[in-house]
Amino acid sequence: MAKRSKSSKPEITGEGRMPGDPTRKQLVDSMIRVDHAGEHGAVRIYEGQLAVLAGTDAEDSIREMAAEEQHHLETFDAIIAERKVRPTALAPVWHVAGFALGAGTALLGTKAAMACTQAVEEVIDEHYADQAARLGDDEKDLRDTIEQFRAEELAHRDKAVEEGAEEAPGYELLTGAVKAGSRLAIWLSTRI
């Protein structure tokens, strides 16, 4: 029987699999696929924000966060290649949608861009925490990478709050919509 972890989902062990259930490899590949897609989307969000907010007081903070997201993406690019995991077929959609989300919120102002960052990073925190809890010791390197990136995503969230995210006009509506969209993107990218 699979051990229960901190999350409500069992650790991925392959034990107790029912006919038709994904294999352990398929489950781990799905995690890698969605993380790769998410980091690609994050890079594009920051590119969209910078297209609008370059030359403003927010530029340095955005560039710093964007550089960390680029590192995350490069790491998952390497993991995808090394493990021969198929990337999501939705990559072209996330390429456009990420940039549009970043630029669109930045057009609403710096605080709205920061609210977008806060919302995305809160969803990613939950997502990475769930994944880390489900990975066994045989996936220690992947789990360690996810935990490191989770800590960096939380730092981005904190930076966004520090820079006025919660003061954005329509904050609750904006962050609710961004969180819902982020959760949908995660769900789709694990499957497609």
Secondary structure by P-SEA (a helix, b strand, c coil): cccccccccccccccccccccccaaaaaaaaaaaaaaaaaaaaaaaaaaaaccccccaaaaaaaaaaaaaaaaaaaaaaaaaaccccccaaaaaaaaaaaaaaaaaaacaaaaaaaaaaaaaaaaaaaaaaaaaccccaaaaaaaaaaaaaaaaaaaaaaaaaccccccaaaaaaaaaaaaaaaaaaaaacc
